[in-house]
Amino acid sequence: MASGAADAAGRAVWTWESASYEMLEDRSAADEAIAFAHAQHIDTLYLYADAFAGRTLIATRRETYRRLIRRLHAEGIRTYALLGSAFLHTEAYVLPEKRTAALAMIRRVLDYNATAAAEERFDGINLDIEPHILAEWDTRKMRLLEDYLELGQALMDLKRASGQTLEVGPAIPFWLDGITLTWRGRTMSVAEHVLGLYDYAALMDYRDHALGADGIVSHAENNLAIARRLHRRLVIGVDVTPGEPQKVSFDHLTEADLERELGLAAVEFGADPAFAGFAIHHFRGYQAWLARDRRRD
C-alpha cells in the first residue's frame, strides 16, 4: 500500500489501450479500476483516448468517456487523455508527413471536451510520442528532436486556439537535459525547450532506486530545476513492468521496495514547487506485479 511521503506526493498511472477500453465499456472493469486506484492512492488516471483495434471510441462513442470520467471525478480521480501508443506507432508522429495525424489525435480530445459537461471533461492530456524509438534516431537525432519540438509547438497552438484550459504535457526521458539544441534561434537543452513549450511533463525516470549517482533523485534534479525556473510541474515516472537492464524497473523487487524508494525520493524532492508527484507505468502491469508480489507473502 502507498504510504508516507510517497503517498502524500500523489500518484498517477498510465493506462494503455486494452485496459482503458475495458474500463470504458465494462462497468465491472471500471469498478475494479476505481477500487484499485483507491487502494494504491492513485489520484490521477492517464486514460487512453485514441484508436485501438479498429475503433476510436473518443470519436464514435463519446458517451463511454462521459460516463467513465464522470464516475472517476465523483471518486476524486483526475483524468488525463493518454495519447500516443505502440499500437499506432506514434513515435513516427514527429515526422512532418505525420503532422496531420498527430494534430487530428489531439483535436479529437479537444472536440470531446468542448461538448462535454464540466464533470465529464478531461483534466489534461499526457502525450507519449518518443522519437528515440525510431530506427533513424542514431543517425538523425538532432533533426528528429527539432521535429519533436515543432510538433509540440503546433499542438500547443491548437490547444490555445481552442480556448481550453486543460493542461497538456509529454512523457519525456530524463536524459533530454543533457542534449543541447538550437531551435528557433534559442540554444538550450532539449528539456528546457520542451518544458518551455508545454504546461507540464512526466519524466520517465526509470530506475529501481532513489539515491546515488544513477538513481531517481539524481536524474530528476536538473529537470526539476528547469521546471521550477519555468514555473512548470514535473511528474516523476517509474516502471514496474519487465525491462532491460534490470535497473530500469522495480519488476524484480517488491511493493515494499517501491514504496521505500518513492518515499526516499519524495523526501529529497521535499516542498519543491515543481514536483508534482509520481506516475507508475502501467495500470495492468502494476496490477500484475502487485498480485505476484503479494502471492509471495
Secondary structure as UniProt FT lines:
FT   HELIX           4..9
FT   STRAND          11..15
FT   HELIX           17..25
FT   HELIX           27..39
FT   TURN            40..41
FT   STRAND          44..48
FT   TURN            53..54
FT   HELIX           57..60
FT   HELIX           62..74
FT   TURN            75..76
FT   STRAND          78..83
FT   TURN            86..89
FT   HELIX           90..94
FT   HELIX           96..98
FT   HELIX           99..115
FT   HELIX           118..120
FT   STRAND          124..127
FT   HELIX           131..133
FT   TURN            135..136
FT   HELIX           137..162
FT   STRAND          167..173
FT   HELIX           174..178
FT   STRAND          180..183
FT   TURN            184..185
FT   STRAND          186..189
FT   HELIX           190..197
FT   STRAND          200..204
FT   TURN            213..214
FT   HELIX           216..229
FT   TURN            230..231
FT   STRAND          233..239
FT   HELIX           246..248
FT   TURN            251..252
FT   HELIX           255..269
FT   TURN            270..271
FT   TURN            273..274
FT   STRAND          275..281
FT   HELIX           283..296
//
